[in-house]
């Protein structure tokens, strides 16, 4: 649904699921797509220091044209996980 541009429907379906890191990342991206800064900040605060959450954060930085922040996160993740290269 998110890929089709059905952001409200994606949010509705995500909220019906179990509360978990995946749900938070999905809602984080939905908030970005819907230009809802309040929800974006709320879901941003719930992100952890896990690889998947940090990749999600980096992608939002990139989509918002914050290229240096995104690059910094990607570099840090590659340094911490050299087996990813």
N, C-alpha and C positions, 0 to 999 in steps of 0.2 A: 504494500500500500504506500509506503514511504517513497519507493522508487517511482511510483505512478503519479506522485504529486498529491495523493489523497492524505494530507497531513492530519486533518481532524479525525478521519477514520483510523489512521495509524495510531494516533494518540489514544483514542477510545479503546481500541483493541489492546494496546500495550497496558493500559491501566487495569484491564480485566485480568491480566496475568499475575503471576506471583511476583511479589516485590523482591527483586534481585539485581545484581549489577548490570545484567543484560538489559533489563527493563529501564534502568536509569540511563544507560548509554543511548538507548533508542529514544527515550523521551528527551534527552539532551539534544539529539539531532533534530527531533521534531520541533522543539522550541526554537532552535536556530532557524529552521526553514519557515516557521510561522512568525519570525521576527518578534518573539515574545521574550524580551530581555529579563523580565522578572523570573519566569520559569527557567530560562537559560542559566541564570545565576543560581537558582535553587538546585538544579540538577548538577551544575558545575561543582557546588559545594559538597555534593554527595559522592563525587568521584574519589576513588582511592588511588594509591600509588602502585596499582597493578599494571602490567604491560598493556592489557586490553583497554583499561580506562585511560591510560596515558596516550595510547594511539588514537583513541576517540577524541581526546582533548586536542591533540596535535592536528587532527583533521579539521576540527572546528576552527582552530587558529588559522589554518591555511585557507579555509573557505571565507574567513573574515578578512583576508589579506594581511594577516599578521604572520608573515613568512618567517621572520627571525625567531619568533616564539616556537613556531612549528618545527623549524630546523633544529633548534636547541633541544627540544624533546626527542626528536628522532635520533640526534647524535648521542644523547645521553642513553637512550634505550639500546643503541647499537654498541656503545661502550660497555654497558652492563651485561649485554647478551651477545657476546662475540660470535656465538654459534649461529646467530640469525643471518650472518653474511654468507 
